[in-house]
Amino acid sequence: TDEHLDLDDGHWEDIHVVTGALKLFFRELPEPLFPFAHFDKFIAAINMQDPTWRGRCIRDLVYSLPPANHNTMRVLFQHLCRVIEHKEENRMSVQSIAIVFGPTLLRPASEEGNMAMHMVFQNQIVEHILNQYSYIFLD
């Protein structure tokens, strides 16, 4: 929107407000950052036994996303990798970030099926992309 936010306003000093707003933004999108049509493809890719094929498949899937999704994903994951670089201070490891953002960024179109298994795969996919950021997003 055209709303102007004053980031110097005192209530933005609490990092939890900022991170909560970021998560809320992605959770409230009509379609997640990983589009519904790609959900099953990412699940199939993360379940591949061969790590080389798994990595290639996930990279190809990321590149097959619409430009807005791909570009947003690149910037978001780049930022999350910077957060992880400071895990000693902020206690946000790759696994922690994946747990927090997995279900927000990647979800099925309907809540049918095994939600617990979906959550495991969602976390694994986000964790894989974080761990393989430089391979997936060749700069």
Backbone as ProteinMPNN parsed JSONL, in Angstrom:
{"seq_chain_A": "TDEHLDLDDGHWEDIHVVTGALKLFFRELPEPLFPFAHFDKFIAAINMQDPTWRGRCIRDLVYSLPPANHNTMRVLFQHLCRVIEHKEENRMSVQSIAIVFGPTLLRPASEEGNMAMHMVFQNQIVEHILNQYSYIFLD", "coords_chain_A": {"N_chain_A": [[0.846, -1.185, 0.0], [0.249, 2.375, -0.077], [0.975, 3.291, 2.331], [2.952, 5.014, 4.661], [5.631, 4.094, 6.601], [7.206, 4.828, 9.603], [10.181, 3.924, 10.429], [11.796, 4.74, 12.432], [10.23, 5.091, 14.563], [9.537, 4.256, 17.912], [8.283, 1.736, 18.485], [9.233, -0.062, 16.646], [11.671, -0.881, 17.474], [11.805, -3.239, 18.889], [12.847, -6.317, 17.998], [11.233, -8.513, 17.685], [8.787, -7.52, 16.916], [9.318, -6.637, 14.325], [10.165, -9.031, 13.055], [7.869, -10.535, 13.451], [6.066, -9.072, 11.906], [7.147, -9.508, 9.375], [6.83, -12.3, 9.087], [4.024, -12.409, 9.276], [3.292, -10.957, 6.982], [4.093, -12.751, 4.9], [2.547, -14.98, 5.598], [-0.039, -14.054, 5.23], [-0.323, -13.727, 2.511], [-2.247, -14.334, -0.439], [-1.495, -16.543, -1.924], [1.135, -18.727, -1.129], [4.724, -17.969, -0.925], [6.126, -20.072, -2.119], [4.462, -21.311, -4.657], [1.158, -22.832, -4.638], [0.835, -24.747, -6.692], [3.343, -25.793, -6.911], [3.878, -27.175, -4.619], [3.676, -30.077, -4.226], [5.693, -30.84, -5.975], [8.03, -29.806, -4.822], [7.998, -31.299, -2.473], [8.322, -33.891, -3.507], [10.879, -33.564, -4.561], [12.519, -33.052, -2.277], [12.41, -35.497, -1.113], [13.968, -37.121, -2.654], [16.445, -39.593, -2.906], [19.113, -39.486, -3.813], [21.539, -37.145, -3.186], [22.688, -35.334, -5.029], [20.901, -35.247, -7.21], [18.657, -34.395, -5.808], [19.436, -31.805, -4.999], [19.788, -30.557, -7.513], [17.217, -30.75, -8.575], [15.671, -29.239, -6.762], [16.892, -26.745, -7.107], [16.233, -26.312, -9.824], [13.449, -26.214, -9.6], [13.118, -23.893, -8.052], [14.041, -22.028, -9.891], [12.044, -22.283, -11.748], [9.92, -20.922, -10.786], [7.539, -18.185, -10.817], [8.802, -14.938, -11.801], [8.463, -12.898, -9.776], [8.094, -14.391, -7.429], [10.465, -15.907, -7.395], [12.455, -13.866, -7.278], [11.775, -12.551, -4.89], [12.133, -14.664, -3.143], [14.886, -15.055, -3.396], [15.935, -12.683, -2.211], [14.778, -12.8, 0.367], [15.798, -15.272, 1.389], [18.507, -14.722, 1.247], [18.687, -12.738, 3.179], [17.87, -14.262, 5.425], [19.986, -16.05, 5.56], [21.981, -14.309, 6.381], [21.018, -13.729, 8.93], [21.387, -16.22, 10.11], [24.157, -16.325, 10.148], [24.722, -15.021, 12.472], [24.055, -16.687, 14.551], [25.059, -17.398, 17.046], [24.607, -15.215, 18.677], [21.864, -14.636, 18.278], [20.527, -17.032, 18.452], [19.329, -18.292, 16.284], [19.473, -20.784, 14.356], [20.041, -22.673, 11.316], [18.147, -24.727, 11.388], [16.293, -23.673, 13.215], [15.353, -21.369, 11.867], [14.2, -22.65, 9.668], [12.126, -24.071, 10.897], [10.558, -21.963, 11.796], [9.927, -20.529, 9.428], [9.248, -22.425, 7.45], [6.455, -23.582, 7.342], [5.154, -21.19, 6.815], [6.045, -20.218, 4.363], [5.645, -22.253, 2.569], [3.063, -24.23, 1.743], [0.334, -26.583, 1.472], [-2.429, -26.388, -0.865], [-4.853, -27.197, 0.227], [-5.803, -28.209, 3.505], [-5.823, -30.908, 3.789], [-4.711, -34.283, 4.345], [-1.609, -35.488, 5.791], [-0.694, -33.436, 8.135], [1.42, -33.246, 9.948], [3.495, -34.623, 8.679], [3.719, -33.014, 6.431], [4.721, -30.699, 7.634], [7.273, -31.518, 8.443], [8.484, -31.927, 5.938], [8.221, -29.342, 4.841], [9.904, -27.87, 6.511], [12.337, -29.179, 5.972], [12.724, -28.528, 3.28], [12.996, -25.702, 3.302], [15.236, -25.561, 4.952], [17.1, -26.904, 3.335], [17.297, -25.109, 1.145], [18.343, -22.874, 2.435], [20.822, -23.915, 3.303], [21.984, -24.447, 0.864], [22.115, -22.066, -0.484], [23.963, -20.488, -2.075], [24.45, -22.199, -4.2], [21.913, -22.613, -5.288], [20.975, -20.024, -5.875], [22.664, -18.747, -8.009], [24.866, -16.207, -8.171]], "CA_chain_A": [[0.0, 0.0, 0.0], [0.984, 3.634, -0.064], [1.172, 3.672, 3.724], [4.336, 5.345, 5.008], [6.008, 3.616, 7.928], [8.357, 5.49, 10.205], [10.944, 2.879, 11.112], [12.452, 5.331, 13.6], [9.239, 5.053, 15.637], [10.02, 3.391, 18.98], [7.762, 0.363, 18.566], [9.966, -0.921, 15.714], [12.95, -1.253, 18.067], [11.721, -4.632, 19.324], [13.074, -7.172, 16.827], [10.113, -9.449, 17.56], [7.737, -6.826, 16.155], [9.736, -6.634, 12.924], [10.122, -10.399, 12.536], [6.461, -10.926, 13.424], [5.455, -8.416, 10.746], [7.633, -10.213, 8.184], [6.121, -13.587, 9.014], [2.615, -12.135, 9.004], [3.187, -10.588, 5.571], [4.145, -13.952, 4.066], [1.444, -15.865, 5.949], [-1.291, -13.472, 4.745], [-0.401, -13.709, 1.054], [-3.286, -15.253, -0.93], [-0.779, -17.757, -2.295], [2.442, -18.631, -0.471], [5.886, -17.675, -1.754], [6.224, -21.291, -2.926], [3.066, -21.425, -5.104], [0.454, -24.094, -4.374], [1.071, -25.698, -7.779], [4.683, -26.358, -6.772], [4.024, -27.831, -3.32], [3.979, -31.506, -4.37], [6.974, -30.983, -6.678], [9.091, -29.598, -3.83], [7.975, -32.466, -1.567], [8.953, -35.002, -4.232], [12.313, -33.281, -4.702], [13.228, -33.202, -1.007], [12.398, -36.919, -0.791], [14.899, -37.862, -3.513], [17.525, -40.199, -2.121], [20.414, -39.029, -4.304], [21.679, -35.729, -2.831], [22.985, -34.527, -6.212], [19.641, -35.04, -7.933], [17.8, -33.588, -4.928], [19.892, -30.425, -5.115], [19.491, -30.043, -8.862], [15.768, -30.648, -8.735], [15.195, -28.088, -5.981], [17.375, -25.547, -7.81], [15.417, -26.138, -11.034], [12.112, -25.792, -9.18], [13.201, -22.491, -7.655], [14.154, -21.236, -11.119], [10.802, -22.382, -12.521], [8.903, -20.084, -10.158], [7.335, -16.876, -11.449], [9.879, -14.014, -11.424], [8.223, -12.211, -8.499], [8.346, -15.365, -6.359], [11.889, -16.231, -7.412], [13.238, -12.718, -6.823], [11.48, -12.361, -3.469], [12.772, -15.778, -2.451], [16.326, -14.782, -3.383], [16.213, -11.636, -1.227], [14.419, -13.295, 1.697], [16.737, -16.299, 1.833], [19.785, -14.053, 1.459], [18.575, -12.115, 4.501], [17.847, -15.314, 6.443], [21.362, -16.559, 5.686], [22.704, -13.332, 7.217], [20.559, -13.949, 10.304], [22.03, -17.453, 10.571], [25.57, -16.025, 10.418], [24.804, -14.49, 13.838], [23.296, -17.63, 15.385], [25.583, -17.429, 18.416], [23.971, -14.126, 19.418], [20.401, -14.604, 18.159], [20.021, -18.41, 18.626], [18.557, -18.693, 15.111], [20.241, -21.681, 13.498], [19.343, -23.062, 10.089], [16.977, -25.516, 11.781], [15.313, -22.77, 13.838], [14.748, -20.563, 10.795], [13.356, -23.543, 8.876], [10.918, -24.357, 11.682], [9.746, -20.746, 11.855], [9.464, -20.065, 8.123], [8.784, -23.503, 6.572], [5.006, -23.616, 7.127], [4.685, -19.887, 6.357], [6.416, -19.998, 2.97], [5.34, -23.426, 1.744], [1.941, -24.969, 2.323], [-0.556, -27.136, 0.449], [-3.631, -25.59, -1.15], [-5.871, -27.592, 1.203], [-5.209, -28.761, 4.728], [-6.052, -32.356, 3.843], [-3.477, -35.05, 4.375], [-0.865, -35.586, 7.031], [-0.109, -32.126, 8.408], [2.698, -33.42, 10.643], [4.484, -34.965, 7.654], [3.919, -31.808, 5.624], [5.571, -29.775, 8.374], [8.637, -32.042, 8.361], [8.984, -31.648, 4.593], [8.326, -27.886, 4.693], [11.123, -27.471, 7.214], [13.49, -29.722, 5.252], [12.892, -27.776, 2.033], [13.548, -24.396, 3.652], [16.59, -25.813, 5.448], [17.939, -27.221, 2.17], [17.547, -23.886, 0.375], [19.262, -22.064, 3.23], [22.147, -24.542, 3.276], [22.492, -24.469, -0.51], [21.752, -20.776, -1.076], [24.886, -20.042, -3.136], [24.285, -23.106, -5.339], [20.592, -22.419, -5.87], [20.885, -18.662, -6.406], [23.969, -18.408, -8.566], [24.934, -14.742, -8.362]], "C_chain_A": [[0.882, 1.234, 0.0], [1.249, 4.123, 1.354], [2.659, 3.934, 3.982], [4.607, 4.885, 6.444], [7.25, 4.357, 8.394], [9.122, 4.452, 11.019], [11.75, 3.414, 12.292], [11.508, 5.393, 14.798], [9.671, 3.981, 16.643], [9.503, 1.967, 18.967], [8.436, -0.579, 17.573], [11.304, -1.366, 16.292], [12.96, -2.707, 18.536], [11.796, -5.528, 18.098], [11.922, -8.151, 16.619], [8.947, -8.831, 16.799], [8.056, -6.889, 14.667], [9.638, -8.041, 12.338], [8.689, -10.913, 12.476], [5.743, -10.33, 12.226], [5.883, -9.11, 9.456], [6.913, -11.54, 8.006], [4.653, -13.391, 8.671], [2.405, -11.773, 7.541], [3.152, -11.834, 4.695], [2.983, -14.898, 4.357], [0.128, -15.374, 5.356], [-1.38, -13.379, 3.227], [-1.488, -14.686, 0.592], [-2.701, -16.595, -1.385], [0.613, -17.641, -1.691], [3.564, -18.314, -1.464], [6.222, -18.858, -2.655], [4.792, -21.571, -3.392], [2.476, -22.817, -4.844], [0.776, -25.153, -5.423], [2.441, -26.371, -7.679], [4.868, -27.171, -5.491], [4.446, -29.297, -3.474], [5.315, -31.743, -5.071], [8.141, -30.795, -5.716], [9.152, -30.767, -2.845], [8.658, -33.654, -2.236], [10.464, -34.791, -4.328], [13.063, -33.517, -3.394], [13.295, -34.671, -0.582], [13.312, -37.75, -1.683], [16.067, -38.363, -2.674], [18.898, -39.684, -2.527], [20.563, -37.536, -4.032], [21.971, -34.826, -4.034], [21.721, -34.218, -6.986], [18.681, -34.187, -7.125], [18.164, -32.113, -5.069], [19.564, -29.805, -6.457], [18.003, -29.809, -9.049], [15.222, -29.433, -7.98], [15.654, -26.79, -6.637], [16.521, -25.277, -9.047], [14.003, -25.683, -10.685], [12.098, -24.324, -8.774], [13.256, -21.609, -8.897], [12.898, -21.3, -11.975], [9.684, -21.506, -11.942], [8.711, -18.793, -10.947], [8.407, -15.896, -10.965], [9.666, -13.322, -10.076], [8.511, -13.145, -7.324], [9.837, -15.657, -6.254], [12.714, -15.082, -6.838], [13.018, -12.427, -5.343], [12.165, -13.441, -2.646], [14.279, -15.533, -2.332], [16.67, -13.774, -2.272], [15.916, -12.127, 0.192], [15.443, -14.299, 2.207], [18.14, -15.726, 2.026], [19.797, -13.401, 2.847], [18.615, -13.179, 5.606], [19.223, -15.941, 6.631], [22.213, -15.604, 6.524], [22.293, -13.471, 8.678], [21.273, -15.167, 10.892], [23.512, -17.232, 10.875], [25.779, -15.524, 11.85], [24.085, -15.4, 14.839], [23.796, -17.711, 16.823], [24.923, -16.355, 19.278], [22.445, -14.229, 19.414], [19.731, -15.975, 18.322], [19.131, -18.87, 17.474], [19.455, -19.475, 14.166], [19.442, -21.954, 12.227], [18.063, -23.806, 10.446], [15.896, -24.624, 12.384], [14.591, -21.93, 12.8], [13.795, -21.424, 9.972], [12.047, -23.865, 9.602], [9.984, -23.157, 11.684], [9.128, -20.407, 10.495], [8.913, -21.16, 7.209], [7.286, -23.483, 6.305], [4.433, -22.293, 6.609], [4.916, -19.709, 4.86], [5.92, -21.084, 2.028], [4.214, -24.202, 2.401], [1.056, -25.499, 1.19], [-1.798, -26.248, 0.274], [-4.762, -25.929, -0.187], [-5.179, -28.267, 2.371], [-5.488, -30.254, 4.886], [-4.708, -33.064, 3.872], [-2.805, -34.975, 5.736], [-0.114, -34.28, 7.297], [1.258, -32.248, 9.091], [3.803, -33.757, 9.64], [4.767, -33.767, 6.772], [4.888, -30.866, 6.324], [7.028, -30.224, 8.329], [9.236, -31.69, 7.004], [9.157, -30.147, 4.354], [9.624, -27.397, 5.326], [12.368, -27.948, 6.473], [13.771, -28.936, 3.974], [13.518, -26.41, 2.321], [14.984, -24.556, 4.15], [17.545, -26.098, 4.288], [18.281, -25.953, 1.39], [18.492, -22.961, 1.137], [20.689, -22.617, 3.159], [22.793, -24.473, 1.9], [22.253, -23.144, -1.236], [22.652, -20.401, -2.255], [24.821, -20.949, -4.365], [22.97, -22.836, -6.05], [20.469, -21.058, -6.53], [22.27, -18.232, -6.869], [24.011, -16.927, -8.857], [25.92, -14.374, -9.427]], "O_chain_A": [[2.107, 1.141, 0.069], [1.7, 5.252, 1.548], [3.514, 3.155, 3.563], [3.889, 5.254, 7.374], [8.224, 4.488, 7.653], [8.756, 4.143, 12.153], [12.32, 2.642, 13.062], [11.928, 5.708, 15.911], [10.124, 2.908, 16.244], [10.215, 1.061, 19.399], [8.229, -1.79, 17.651], [12.008, -2.155, 15.661], [14.017, -3.337, 18.574], [10.903, -5.499, 17.251], [11.665, -8.571, 15.491], [8.204, -9.535, 16.115], [7.179, -7.16, 13.847], [9.093, -8.225, 11.25], [8.331, -11.646, 11.554], [4.912, -10.988, 11.601], [5.073, -9.281, 8.545], [6.445, -11.865, 6.915], [4.101, -14.133, 7.86], [1.444, -12.232, 6.922], [2.277, -11.964, 3.838], [2.485, -15.554, 3.443], [-0.733, -16.184, 5.014], [-2.423, -12.985, 2.703], [-1.633, -15.76, 1.176], [-3.335, -17.641, -1.246], [1.214, -16.568, -1.734], [3.376, -18.383, -2.678], [6.565, -18.672, -3.823], [3.977, -22.029, -2.592], [3.183, -23.824, -4.832], [0.968, -26.321, -5.088], [2.667, -27.409, -8.3], [5.914, -27.792, -5.302], [5.461, -29.71, -2.914], [5.994, -32.732, -4.795], [9.126, -31.53, -5.778], [10.237, -31.176, -2.432], [9.47, -34.341, -1.617], [11.235, -35.741, -4.19], [14.136, -34.122, -3.402], [14.148, -35.044, 0.224], [13.421, -38.961, -1.492], [16.605, -37.636, -1.838], [19.756, -39.468, -1.671], [19.805, -36.734, -4.577], [21.544, -33.671, -4.053], [21.485, -33.075, -7.375], [17.97, -33.351, -7.681], [17.284, -31.269, -5.241], [19.114, -28.662, -6.53], [17.585, -28.797, -9.611], [14.4, -28.688, -8.513], [14.884, -25.833, -6.715], [16.129, -24.136, -9.29], [13.422, -24.861, -11.394], [11.168, -23.593, -9.115], [12.602, -20.568, -8.955], [12.707, -20.451, -12.846], [8.622, -21.371, -12.551], [9.614, -18.357, -11.661], [8.874, -16.011, -9.831], [10.619, -13.18, -9.309], [9.109, -12.727, -6.333], [10.404, -15.656, -5.161], [13.584, -15.308, -5.996], [13.961, -12.096, -4.624], [12.713, -13.164, -1.579], [14.87, -15.778, -1.281], [17.594, -13.999, -1.491], [16.704, -11.899, 1.11], [15.908, -14.185, 3.342], [18.885, -16.2, 2.884], [20.776, -13.497, 3.586], [19.314, -13.012, 6.605], [19.584, -16.32, 7.745], [23.069, -16.045, 7.29], [23.131, -13.344, 9.571], [21.71, -15.14, 12.042], [24.064, -17.881, 11.764], [26.889, -15.597, 12.378], [23.569, -14.929, 15.853], [23.032, -18.058, 17.723], [24.706, -16.561, 20.472], [21.801, -13.945, 20.424], [18.503, -16.066, 18.33], [18.276, -19.736, 17.658], [20.11, -18.907, 13.292], [18.302, -21.511, 12.092], [17.009, -23.542, 9.867], [14.713, -24.802, 12.094], [13.369, -21.791, 12.841], [12.704, -20.978, 9.619], [10.986, -23.922, 8.98], [8.766, -23.31, 11.586], [7.954, -20.044, 10.414], [8.175, -20.851, 6.274], [6.877, -23.376, 5.149], [3.348, -22.274, 6.028], [4.087, -19.122, 4.166], [5.79, -20.858, 0.825], [4.383, -24.766, 3.482], [1.031, -24.94, 0.093], [-2.153, -25.468, 1.157], [-5.546, -25.054, 0.179], [-4.094, -28.829, 2.225], [-5.397, -30.796, 5.987], [-3.69, -32.502, 3.469], [-3.371, -34.461, 6.701], [0.966, -34.052, 6.752], [2.152, -31.44, 8.837], [4.915, -33.238, 9.74], [5.915, -33.522, 6.401], [5.776, -30.299, 5.688], [7.925, -29.392, 8.192], [10.367, -31.209, 6.928], [10.133, -29.728, 3.732], [10.351, -26.6, 4.732], [13.344, -27.207, 6.357], [14.929, -28.705, 3.628], [14.471, -26.012, 1.651], [15.852, -23.758, 3.796], [18.666, -25.59, 4.264], [19.437, -25.749, 1.016], [19.357, -22.33, 0.529], [21.644, -21.862, 2.976], [24.019, -24.444, 1.789], [22.196, -23.11, -2.465], [22.155, -20.036, -3.321], [25.115, -20.496, -5.471], [22.917, -22.829, -7.28], [19.919, -20.946, -7.626], [22.953, -17.455, -6.202], [23.265, -16.439, -9.706], [26.103, -13.191, -9.716]]}, "name": "protein", "num_of_chains": 1, "seq": "TDEHLDLDDGHWEDIHVVTGALKLFFRELPEPLFPFAHFDKFIAAINMQDPTWRGRCIRDLVYSLPPANHNTMRVLFQHLCRVIEHKEENRMSVQSIAIVFGPTLLRPASEEGNMAMHMVFQNQIVEHILNQYSYIFLD"}
